[in-house]
Amino acid sequence: MITGELKSKVDRVWDAFWSGGISNPLEVMEQITYLLFIRRLDELQTVKDRMARRGIEDSAPFFGPDQQELRWQNFKDADPARMYRTVAERVFPCLRALGGEGSTYSHHMRDARFTIPTPNLLSKVVLLLEGIPMRDKDTKGDLYEYMLGKIASAGQNGQFRTPRHIIQLMVEMTEPNPRDEICDPACGTAGFLVNASEYVQRVHRDDLFEAGHQRHFNNSMFHGFDFDSTMLRIGSMNMLMHGVESPDIRYRDSLSQSAGDESDRYSLILANPPFAGSLDYETTSSDLLKIVKTRKTELLFLALLLKLLKPGGRAAVIVPDGVLFGSTKAHKELRRMLVEDQKLDAVVKLPSGVFKPYAGVSTAILFFTKTDSGGTDDVWFYDVQADGFSLDDKRTPLLAEDRLGARATGLTDGEHTKNNLPDVLARWKRRTTDERARARTEQSFRVPKADIAAQGYDLSLNRYKEVVHEEIVTRPPLEILDDLERLDKEIEAGTAKLRELLG
């Protein structure tokens, strides 16, 4: 967690960008990302220099003998005007031409544009970043998360950001491991991949000491697709700040491009794909139309997940409620496939305010395993009524920070009414044992596959949840009339008494 002092520094720089004429929060984030990458290159070059002094030759330096003034350590203390000229006229052209590490960062930085308007603003930003202990990946990651949060709070482009506590719940429930290949086909700022990497580093720390697992973690575990170049740059840097050296973050129009080269590849998919909108049949991948013939993006993304997952692979994906009960042929067929041809594990219903202020749409999380041979015996449902934040546009925390999220422990009954997520995780882990005994009147319950098939594969929780009706106590009509007559006499006597006192 970053300190209040560091947050205030970031806030001041953010305000300086706005007063300096850059009002788009994504552009602010992009410029800071470039500078973080420039500093990262200097750190890597320093390591290379140290190895060269020990006799290990550097065959591909980032900075040649005539480019030393382009290094962060050499321009950061220059006066603002000179720093500005160096960065604008030499560093950024060098950045665009960089072959560099051969990583996704180098690729995404090739069309970098320097748009910071004044030397003083550049000097302020460099001073801020210089004051951050970048060797500590936790601090780097928290800093980047805080800045990404400012994109969402700025009131635009919020569609790129799924609430972190919802991401955390999905990751905790799917339990990534060092052997997984993890994909988000609509990755945005890479929030799902970052949280999955944090989980693996925390839960499987000892495994990552093994060279093969460490190499897989840094180079081939994480895969993210997007067709927005700004998101690709920000997502790549977000992964780097969280300790993943070379993730596979790349341009891909997931619904339009053939998924043939990606089929049956990933063991875990975490996603919150775009909800609204539809595509023309002509621009939609024929691979997906073979699975489900529709133009609805939310259905096409589900078909894509089934294509990308390897047999035995699992997925957690956020969908709008319409996917659960839509009556079109495509809706019904896709639900039938999840239940009959694959293994549908769970439907977790979310409150309708989770994505406010950007959208008020009701959503749910689907958890399923690709089997291509069925396997659904029953489906676990959970009705999340509170996620720890107010469900209005302000999304104000309702509890202290350590009582929020899915990993909070020891919540009281009163705290549970404000944050259901720890209970979701606890009950999920018991879904094959004592959860089977729960009645459908409770917050979670299981529904046999036969019942779901009988309802036309409707997956809406309210279709199966039973409501406990309070017993209504009735009284004989004559008894009620007697009470009314007695009350009328009391009022009449009281009125007479009041007149007597008045006069």
Buried (B, 14 or more C-beta within 10 A) or exposed (E): EBEEEBBEBBEEBBEBBEEBEBEBBBBBBBBBBBBBBBBBBBEBBEEBEEEEEEEEEEEEEBBEEEBEEBBBEBBBEBEBEEBBBBBBEBBBEBBEEBEBBEBBBBBBBEEBEBBBEBBBBBBBBBEBBEEBEBEEBBBBBBBBBBBBEBBBEBEEBBBBBBBBBBBBBBBBBBBBBBEBBBBBBBBBBBBBBBBBBBBBBEBBEEBBEEEEBBEBBBBEBBBBBBBBEBBBBBBBBBBBBBBBBBBBBBBBEBBBBEBEEBBEBBBBBBBBBBBEEEBEEEEBBEBBBEBBBBBBBBBBBBBBBBBBBEEEBBBBBBBBBBBBBBEEEBBBBBBBBBBBBBBBBBBBBBBBBBBBBBBEBBBBBBBBBBBBEEBBEBBBBBBBBBBBBBBEEEBEBBBEEEBBBBBBEEBEEEBBEBBBBBBBBEBBEEBEEEBEEBEBEBBBBBBEBEBBBEBEBBBBBEBBBEEEEEEEEEEEEEEEEEEEEEEEEEEEEEEEEEEEEEE
